[in-house]
Amino acid sequence: MSTISIRLSDDLDARLSEESRFASQPKSLLVRTALEQFLAGRRRERLLARLAAAAAATETDAMEFAAEALPFDNESLALAERRNPAAESPGSDRES
């Protein structure tokens, strides 16, 4: 296990000492736990930011693809509607 040295303000040191006494745990354990939680939170934030960026890029790509495909969709729909005589006849909204 590595050892590091950090400087704490008097107030932070007093709060850490108080928590250490209250929790009956060494200061080093409290600092290690807090640091682990902090680093895990930062890692989670970075992951969420990457996921959000990927989702935004995917949404943009999907919208571009949809815009490119729209004329083909419209053409296919027009062809299908012309081939479906029931679509033009009255009462065609009944189910078979």
Backbone hydrogen bonds, N-H to C=O, Kabsch-Sander energy under -0.5 kcal/mol:
donor,donor_aa,acceptor,acceptor_aa,energy
13,D,9,S,-2.7
14,A,10,D,-2.3
15,R,11,D,-2.4
16,L,12,L,-2.5
17,S,13,D,-2.6
18,E,14,A,-2.5
19,E,15,R,-2.3
20,S,16,L,-2.5
21,R,17,S,-2.3
22,F,18,E,-2.7
23,A,19,E,-3.0
24,S,20,S,-0.9
25,Q,20,S,-1.7
30,L,26,P,-1.9
31,V,27,K,-2.9
32,R,28,S,-2.6
33,T,29,L,-2.7
34,A,30,L,-2.6
35,L,31,V,-2.7
36,E,32,R,-2.6
37,Q,33,T,-2.4
38,F,34,A,-2.5
39,L,35,L,-2.9
40,A,36,E,-2.3
41,G,37,Q,-2.3
42,R,38,F,-2.4
43,R,39,L,-2.4
44,R,40,A,-2.4
45,E,41,G,-2.5
46,R,42,R,-2.4
47,L,43,R,-2.4
48,L,44,R,-2.8
49,A,45,E,-2.3
50,R,46,R,-2.4
51,L,47,L,-2.7
52,A,48,L,-2.7
53,A,49,A,-2.4
54,A,50,R,-2.5
55,A,51,L,-2.7
56,A,52,A,-2.5
57,A,53,A,-2.4
58,T,54,A,-2.7
59,E,55,A,-2.7
60,T,56,A,-2.5
61,D,57,A,-2.8
62,A,58,T,-2.9
63,M,59,E,-2.6
64,E,60,T,-2.5
65,F,61,D,-2.6
66,A,62,A,-2.7
67,A,63,M,-2.5
68,E,64,E,-2.2
69,A,65,F,-2.3
70,L,66,A,-1.6
73,D,69,A,-2.4
74,N,70,L,-2.9
75,E,71,P,-2.3
76,S,72,F,-2.6
77,L,73,D,-2.5
78,A,74,N,-2.5
79,L,75,E,-2.4
80,A,76,S,-2.5
81,E,77,L,-2.6
82,R,78,A,-1.9
83,R,79,L,-1.5
84,N,80,A,-0.7
87,A,84,N,-1.2
88,E,85,P,-1.1
89,S,85,P,-1.0
92,S,89,S,-1.1
94,R,91,G,-1.1
